[in-house]
Amino acid sequence: CGTGSIGLSIAKNCAVKHVYGFEIVSEAVEDARKNAQDNMLADKASFFEGDLSSILSDYKHLPPPDILITDPPRNGMPGQCVADIIRLGASSVIYVSCNIATQQRDIQLLASLGGYKLKEVHAVDMFPNTPHLECVALLQK
């Protein structure tokens, strides 16, 4: 979720029913909610505060996602997070990462335990003149 930039960009698409974002940093959640209001998308986006590895089970009342986008911290997703993503059963997972080693580890878990197949990976050089890349991976069932 962060400040909602990825989710709100997607919420603008008229085919999207609703975007749900989860973030551990309370200030970022507040910013995401404000950004949704400022962009007249508050009716299409909801943001929740908490550690995704422990709070996702609190939101079982939300509809299952068609597409799930994850952008975890450098250390990747905890095992419970991977299990929850698999349980949610989204047909597509978009995994954004600044650490290709943990991204690879998590993608292997999503593939072996959840039946996801890696379809595409794109490296994005968001930090020119440094060795850092963002990688965006598409997985599908």
N, C-alpha and C positions, 0 to 999 in steps of 0.2 A: 504494500500500500504506500508506504512513505508518505509523501504529500499528495498522493492520488494521481500523479501525472500519467502513469500507464493506464490505470483504470478509467480515468476521466477521458482520456483520448479514445478509448474503446466505447465508452458510454455515449459518445457523440453519434455513433453509428445507429441509424434508426432501427436496424434489425436487432439490436441488443435490448433485451427486456430490462435487465438490471445488473449492476456490477456491485459486488461485495468485496471490500478490502479489509485486510487485517494487518495490524502494525503494533509493535511492542512499545514504540516511543509515543507517549501521550501528546506531545506537542505536534508531532507529525500528523496524528489523527485529527487534531483540531485544525491544522492547516488543510488537510484533505477535505474536511467538511466545509471549510470556508471556501476553498477552491471550487468545490461542487456548487455551492450557492452562487459564487461570483460568475460561474460559467453556466448558470441556469440548468444544472444537471442534478440538483439535490433530489429530484423525484426518480432519478435513474441510478443513483449511487449511494451506498451506505458503507460507512467505515466504522470498524470496531477496534478497540484497544485491547491488547493482550499478546502473550507469547503464543504463537500459533501451535507450537508443539504441545501446549496444554489446554488451550481454550476451544479448539475446533469442535470438540464434542459438546460444548455448550450451545452450539448453533445448529443442531440437527434439524431444527424447525425450518431452516432456510431451504429453498428448492435446490436440488442437485445441479451442479454446473454443467453446461455443455462444453465450455472451455475453461481451463484453470490456468492462471498465469502465476508463476512463482518467481520471486527475485530474492532469494535468501541471503543472509550475510556470508562473508568469505568462508566461514567454516561449513557452509552447506546446510542441508536439512537434517534435523535429528531424525532418528529412526521412526519415532511416533508420527512425525510429519509425513514421512514417506508412506507409512501405513494408512494415515488419514486420507492422503491424496488418492491412494489406490481404492480405499473404501468409498470415496465420493464418486468414483467411476466416470469421471469426465472423459468424453471421447477424444479430446485433445488436451495436451499439457504443453504450455510454452514455458520454458525454463530459461531465465535470464541470470547470468552469473558473471562475476568478475574473477572467479577462481576456477579455471578449467579442470583442475584436479578433483575438487569436491563435486563439481558439476558432473564429471564423468562417473564418479562413484555413485551419485544419486541416480543418474540416468540408468546405470547398470541395475540398481535396485528396482527402479520403476519397471524396467524391462523384465527382469527375472521374476519378480514377485507380482507384478501387476499386468503383465502382458503388453506393455507399451513398446512400440517400435520407434526408433529414432528415424525421422524422415528428413530433416534438414538441420544444419547448423550454420550460423552466420557469425563471423567475428566482426565486431564493430570497434574501430580504433577511436575511442572517445577521449583518450589521453595521449595526444601526439607527442612524439619524442620521449616516450617512456615505454617500458616493456609490458604495460598493462593493456589488456583488451577486455571488452565485454563480449560474451558469447551468448547468442540467442539460439535455443534449440527447440525444435518442434517434435513432439512425440505424439503418436496416435495409436489407438487400439485397432 
